């Protein structure tokens, strides 16, 4: 079935294509950093006093991947608005940067295989990718429903992990626990919405009319 293509209204004056792309990437980088920094706050709530910060752990394996993922999705939006490009829909896998980056820490692969440490980052990436596909409206309905149900189940599990990790103070029946649950769910929804960009219909630019 041919892909639906929409055309934006013509504009009198448009910035050069490379400047528009750079602007989308820059906005994506900023949004990605904000998302990762906010999600770090959720992680602090789970870890409590045991939470520690380091240049490599916080900036190298969370904020930097957030910037990369956001920039890639911003680039996807720029490509989408300019008619797409061969292979550009693979940018839907941008959230995998959250899963891959922690594996560069010393001993991370061994810890993942033996203790499951780092599995949360993989789950978050998969929730973003699966949720993005489910929300995109593109592809077979059964596949989108399957991804949506799986993502919703994982998101609910993420929202309810607080008491099991940090104790009854984060129970969803408590104000703080309810806030942490809302924080977790909202971050996953935002990531899924951003990850749906590479699945959306492309737009073809319309040449501007001559100025008389």
KEPA-15098 format. One record per residue (C-alpha): residue in one letter; x, y, z. Coordinates in Angstrom, 2 decimals, padded with zeros to 5 digits. Layout:
N
['a', [X, Y, Z]]
...
//
This chain:
212
['x', [000.00, 000.00, 000.00]]
['x', [001.57, 003.35, -001.00]]
['x', [002.62, 005.59, 001.82]]
['x', [000.50, 008.61, 002.50]]
['x', [002.33, 011.84, 001.75]]
['x', [001.26, 015.24, 002.97]]
['x', [002.46, 018.56, 001.64]]
['x', [002.80, 021.62, 003.85]]
['x', [001.50, 024.94, 002.72]]
['x', [003.98, 026.92, 000.61]]
['x', [006.02, 029.62, 002.32]]
['x', [007.35, 032.81, 000.86]]
['x', [010.86, 032.54, 002.31]]
['x', [012.42, 029.38, 003.74]]
['x', [015.70, 028.88, 005.53]]
['x', [018.27, 026.64, 003.77]]
['x', [017.63, 022.92, 004.27]]
['x', [020.84, 022.35, 006.24]]
['x', [019.94, 025.13, 008.68]]
['x', [016.46, 023.70, 009.20]]
['x', [017.95, 020.25, 009.82]]
['x', [020.49, 021.68, 012.27]]
['x', [017.70, 023.44, 014.14]]
['x', [015.68, 020.22, 014.51]]
['x', [018.76, 018.32, 015.67]]
['x', [019.61, 021.05, 018.20]]
['x', [016.09, 021.02, 019.62]]
['x', [016.22, 017.23, 019.79]]
['x', [019.54, 017.32, 021.66]]
['x', [018.17, 019.77, 024.24]]
['x', [014.98, 017.72, 024.71]]
['x', [017.01, 014.52, 024.99]]
['x', [019.24, 015.98, 027.71]]
['x', [016.20, 017.28, 029.59]]
['x', [014.55, 013.86, 029.35]]
['x', [017.65, 012.02, 030.58]]
['x', [018.26, 014.48, 033.42]]
['x', [014.66, 014.13, 034.54]]
['x', [014.79, 010.36, 034.35]]
['x', [017.90, 010.47, 036.54]]
['x', [015.71, 012.08, 039.21]]
['x', [013.39, 009.07, 039.00]]
['x', [016.38, 006.78, 039.48]]
['x', [017.41, 008.79, 042.55]]
['x', [013.99, 008.25, 044.07]]
['x', [014.35, 004.49, 043.64]]
['x', [017.91, 004.28, 044.96]]
['x', [017.46, 006.76, 047.81]]
['x', [020.61, 007.54, 049.87]]
['x', [022.50, 004.83, 047.97]]
['x', [022.31, 006.89, 044.78]]
['x', [025.70, 008.23, 043.66]]
['x', [026.78, 010.53, 040.86]]
['x', [029.88, 010.31, 038.69]]
['x', [031.03, 011.95, 035.46]]
['x', [031.16, 008.64, 033.64]]
['x', [028.00, 007.10, 035.09]]
['x', [025.69, 010.12, 035.03]]
['x', [027.00, 012.10, 032.09]]
['x', [028.58, 009.34, 030.00]]
['x', [025.89, 006.67, 030.24]]
['x', [022.73, 008.75, 030.66]]
['x', [022.95, 012.41, 029.65]]
['x', [025.16, 011.78, 026.60]]
['x', [022.92, 008.96, 025.30]]
['x', [019.94, 011.24, 025.91]]
['x', [021.55, 013.94, 023.79]]
['x', [022.37, 011.44, 021.03]]
['x', [018.91, 009.87, 021.01]]
['x', [017.24, 013.28, 021.02]]
['x', [019.47, 014.53, 018.21]]
['x', [018.76, 011.47, 016.09]]
['x', [015.01, 011.86, 016.55]]
['x', [015.27, 015.58, 015.78]]
['x', [017.11, 014.65, 012.58]]
['x', [014.33, 012.16, 011.82]]
['x', [011.79, 014.98, 012.04]]
['x', [013.89, 017.11, 009.69]]
['x', [014.10, 014.25, 007.20]]
['x', [010.38, 013.52, 007.53]]
['x', [009.54, 017.12, 006.67]]
['x', [011.78, 017.05, 003.61]]
['x', [010.41, 013.89, 002.02]]
['x', [012.43, 011.28, 003.90]]
['x', [015.55, 009.49, 002.73]]
['x', [016.58, 005.89, 002.09]]
['x', [016.76, 004.03, 005.40]]
['x', [015.74, 007.03, 007.49]]
['x', [013.07, 005.05, 009.38]]
['x', [015.84, 003.10, 011.13]]
['x', [016.19, 006.21, 013.29]]
['x', [013.26, 004.78, 015.25]]
['x', [015.91, 002.69, 017.03]]
['x', [017.50, 005.83, 018.53]]
['x', [016.45, 004.92, 022.12]]
['x', [018.82, 001.94, 021.94]]
['x', [021.58, 004.40, 022.86]]
['x', [020.28, 004.14, 026.45]]
['x', [020.79, 000.38, 026.37]]
['x', [024.19, 000.38, 024.66]]
['x', [025.99, 003.19, 026.50]]
['x', [026.09, 001.52, 029.97]]
['x', [027.72, -001.56, 028.44]]
['x', [030.93, 000.44, 027.96]]
['x', [031.42, 000.70, 031.73]]
['x', [034.06, -001.70, 033.12]]
['x', [032.46, -005.03, 033.99]]
['x', [029.05, -003.94, 032.73]]
['x', [028.55, -006.85, 030.34]]
['x', [029.45, -009.39, 033.03]]
['x', [027.14, -007.69, 035.53]]
['x', [024.32, -007.74, 032.98]]
['x', [024.74, -011.43, 032.21]]
['x', [025.24, -012.59, 035.80]]
['x', [023.17, -010.17, 037.87]]
['x', [020.87, -008.49, 035.40]]
['x', [022.32, -005.05, 036.20]]
['x', [021.61, -002.72, 033.30]]
['x', [018.51, -004.59, 032.24]]
['x', [016.42, -001.57, 033.19]]
['x', [018.11, 000.57, 030.53]]
['x', [017.36, -002.08, 027.92]]
['x', [013.73, -002.24, 029.05]]
['x', [013.35, 001.55, 028.84]]
['x', [014.79, 001.56, 025.31]]
['x', [012.44, -001.22, 024.21]]
['x', [009.45, 000.56, 025.76]]
['x', [010.31, 003.71, 023.81]]
['x', [010.72, 001.83, 020.54]]
['x', [007.66, -000.38, 021.00]]
['x', [005.51, 002.48, 022.23]]
['x', [006.60, 004.67, 019.34]]
['x', [005.58, 002.03, 016.83]]
['x', [002.26, 001.47, 018.60]]
['x', [001.45, 005.20, 018.50]]
['x', [002.61, 005.75, 014.93]]
['x', [-000.47, 004.47, 013.10]]
['x', [001.86, 002.83, 010.59]]
['x', [002.09, -000.89, 009.92]]
['x', [-000.24, -003.83, 010.63]]
['x', [-002.82, -003.22, 013.33]]
['x', [-002.05, -006.50, 015.08]]
['x', [001.64, -005.60, 015.36]]
['x', [000.87, -002.16, 016.76]]
['x', [-001.57, -003.64, 019.27]]
['x', [000.99, -006.21, 020.36]]
['x', [003.66, -003.56, 020.84]]
['x', [001.18, -001.31, 022.64]]
['x', [000.07, -004.01, 025.06]]
['x', [003.66, -005.08, 025.79]]
['x', [004.77, -001.47, 026.31]]
['x', [001.79, -000.69, 028.55]]
['x', [002.49, -003.78, 030.68]]
['x', [006.17, -002.90, 031.07]]
['x', [005.30, 000.72, 031.86]]
['x', [002.83, -000.37, 034.55]]
['x', [005.47, -002.66, 036.03]]
['x', [007.96, 000.22, 036.03]]
['x', [005.49, 002.46, 037.82]]
['x', [004.87, -000.17, 040.50]]
['x', [008.50, -001.09, 041.22]]
['x', [008.97, 001.66, 043.78]]
['x', [007.85, -000.21, 046.93]]
['x', [009.83, -003.30, 046.02]]
['x', [013.04, -001.31, 045.65]]
['x', [012.75, 001.63, 048.04]]
['x', [010.19, 000.39, 050.54]]
['x', [006.63, 001.33, 051.48]]
['x', [007.32, 005.08, 051.26]]
['x', [007.02, 004.74, 047.47]]
['x', [003.79, 002.76, 047.54]]
['x', [001.40, 004.13, 044.96]]
['x', [-001.11, 004.80, 047.74]]
['x', [001.31, 007.35, 049.23]]
['x', [001.65, 010.86, 047.74]]
['x', [005.36, 010.46, 047.07]]
['x', [004.91, 007.00, 045.58]]
['x', [002.09, 008.22, 043.35]]
['x', [004.28, 011.09, 042.17]]
['x', [007.15, 008.72, 041.35]]
['x', [004.75, 006.47, 039.41]]
['x', [003.40, 009.44, 037.43]]
['x', [006.98, 010.56, 036.77]]
['x', [007.97, 007.16, 035.39]]
['x', [004.88, 006.76, 033.20]]
['x', [005.09, 010.29, 031.81]]
['x', [008.73, 009.82, 030.81]]
['x', [007.95, 006.59, 028.96]]
['x', [005.02, 008.21, 027.15]]
['x', [007.16, 011.18, 026.09]]
['x', [009.90, 008.82, 024.85]]
['x', [007.33, 006.78, 022.91]]
['x', [005.85, 009.91, 021.31]]
['x', [009.30, 011.06, 020.22]]
['x', [010.15, 007.57, 018.96]]
['x', [007.05, 007.58, 016.76]]
['x', [008.51, 010.38, 014.59]]
['x', [010.39, 008.08, 012.16]]
['x', [007.17, 006.13, 011.53]]
['x', [005.03, 009.14, 010.63]]
['x', [004.04, 010.05, 007.04]]
['x', [006.62, 012.08, 005.16]]
['x', [006.03, 015.57, 003.83]]
['x', [007.26, 016.89, 000.50]]
['x', [008.15, 020.54, 000.33]]
['x', [006.27, 022.66, -002.17]]
['x', [008.27, 025.24, -004.13]]
['x', [007.51, 028.77, -003.04]]
['x', [005.50, 030.82, -005.57]]
['x', [007.37, 033.58, -007.38]]
['x', [007.23, 036.96, -005.71]]
['x', [005.82, 039.61, -007.99]]
//
